[in-house]
Amino acid sequence: MRAAAFRAPLRARGMPSHRRPGVSAAAPADHGLIMPREPLRLREGDPLWVFGYGSIVWKVGFAYTERKICCARGWRRRFYQGSTDHRGTTAFPGRTVTLERCDPVEDPPCWGAAYRVAPEDVEATLANLEVREKQYDLRAQFDLHESADADAPVVVRDAVTWLATSDPANLNWLGEPEGGLEEMAETIANAVGPSGRNTEYLYELAEALRGIGVEDDHLYELEARVRAIETGRRGGARELP
């Protein structure tokens, strides 16, 4: 009963109230550590393709020579990673997106943008992104498709991206909250970090994906709930004497 009583007020304010079973119970942390990475499948002198599915879609932050709208089959976007370095703090982590495995046939893919980095810019771009994505514990490469159709061609091979997982090494993993989308919305509505409000991250991502014609029910439902929270606050403020 004591634990439940402690968690309830945290949920009411939007504070993450739990960790997934089996995940490290250590506190979320901002750190300078760059996670160990597997070598990239990239030959010297070749360009690099970077797949953006979160902030990179609307705030690229590196030089590129080409952009392709494409999708990653078997993956879906979810606000499961805690952010203590950009959109939250160690005392109150925000939420940012990662990719979660899903059925490549039955489930829609994750749409985003792939950016071609010229060979001479690869080293500097990777160094920049490793710092930017330092709290994401997995750097992965996979092929990207032109559409969700089964026979759609691959338009980018071995695109690199950064994922957050529930591995115990990832101290900032939040996962799916006990309170579902409502609790997630409360967290995003309240979190603020060095890069700004968590709401900005959500709204900018939603706007950018709408701009390229992407359907993402999870993202847009979450956006609607956060906007409703903010609208309610403004209405309450107007009613005060």
C-alpha positions, -999 to 999 in steps of 0.1 A, spaced: 0 0 0 28 24 8 44 19 -27 11 25 -44 4 56 -24 38 69 -34 33 63 -71 -1 78 -74 8 115 -70 37 111 -94 13 98 -120 -11 127 -113 17 151 -122 28 132 -152 60 118 -136 69 83 -149 58 59 -121 75 26 -130 100 7 -150 94 -24 -170 100 -56 -150 135 -69 -154 149 -34 -163 175 -18 -141 160 2 -112 188 27 -113 177 63 -116 176 80 -150 208 97 -157 223 123 -179 258 112 -189 287 119 -212 291 83 -220 287 72 -256 275 36 -256 297 9 -272 288 5 -308 291 -24 -333 311 -14 -364 291 0 -393 287 -18 -426 303 11 -445 333 10 -468 358 38 -466 349 65 -492 312 56 -493 284 80 -484 264 73 -453 226 72 -451 210 83 -418 173 74 -411 155 100 -390 122 90 -374 122 115 -345 137 150 -341 160 144 -371 129 146 -393 123 183 -383 157 193 -369 183 176 -390 214 193 -376 240 180 -402 249 185 -438 233 162 -464 231 160 -501 199 141 -506 167 133 -487 143 104 -493 109 98 -476 108 61 -469 97 36 -443 112 9 -421 92 -23 -422 87 -43 -390 92 -12 -368 69 13 -352 75 46 -334 68 48 -297 75 74 -270 93 50 -247 127 66 -241 132 89 -212 150 121 -220 172 138 -193 195 157 -216 172 173 -241 135 173 -232 135 166 -195 158 163 -165 170 136 -142 144 147 -117 116 147 -143 125 128 -175 107 138 -207 97 112 -234 112 109 -269 106 83 -296 123 50 -303 115 22 -326 98 -10 -314 96 -43 -333 63 -51 -349 48 -75 -375 62 -64 -409 32 -78 -427 2 -70 -404 14 -37 -389 21 -4 -408 58 5 -410 75 35 -395 78 63 -419 106 89 -417 133 105 -438 167 92 -449 195 116 -454 226 110 -476 258 123 -461 287 129 -484 318 107 -478 339 137 -467 313 145 -440 307 110 -426 332 111 -398 321 145 -385 284 136 -388 288 104 -369 307 122 -341 279 148 -339 251 122 -339 268 100 -313 267 129 -289 232 139 -298 219 103 -294 242 94 -265 213 81 -243 202 57 -270 218 24 -264 217 7 -298 230 19 -332 214 -2 -359 214 -4 -397 185 -17 -419 170 -13 -453 144 12 -461 115 8 -486 97 32 -509 63 21 -496 45 -4 -473 36 -26 -503 50 -61 -502 67 -56 -535 80 -21 -529 117 -17 -538 144 -9 -513 154 27 -517 182 28 -491 204 0 -479 220 -2 -445 207 32 -433 220 39 -398 198 50 -369 198 50 -331 173 31 -310 165 29 -273 158 -5 -258 148 -20 -225 183 -33 -220 195 -27 -184 224 -6 -197 198 20 -208 191 38 -176 167 62 -193 142 36 -206 106 43 -195 87 20 -218 49 19 -218 35 35 -186 10 18 -164 -14 47 -171 -12 42 -208 -15 71 -232 -30 94 -206 0 91 -183 24 95 -213 5 127 -223 8 141 -188 45 135 -187 51 152 -221 28 181 -211 49 188 -180 85 179 -189 111 206 -198 148 201 -205 179 219 -218 166 217 -254 131 231 -244 97 218 -236 87 182 -244 56 194 -260 77 212 -287 94 179 -296 60 162 -299 43 190 -319 72 196 -343 74 159 -351 37 156 -357 37 186 -379 67 174 -399 52 140 -405 19 154 -416 38 176 -440 51 145 -458 18 127 -456 25 102 -429 -3 84 -409 7 75 -374 -22 69 -350 -1 66 -319 17 99 -325 -14 119 -335 -36 105 -306 -8 114 -282 -6 149 -297 -43 154 -293 -43 144 -257 -14 167 -248 -31 196 -266 -62 188 -246 -43 190 -214 -28 224 -224 -62 237 -235 -76 227 -202 -49 246 -183 -55 277 -203 -93 275 -197 -87 270 -160 -64 300 -159 -90 322 -175 -115 312 -148 -93 324 -120 -103 357 -104 
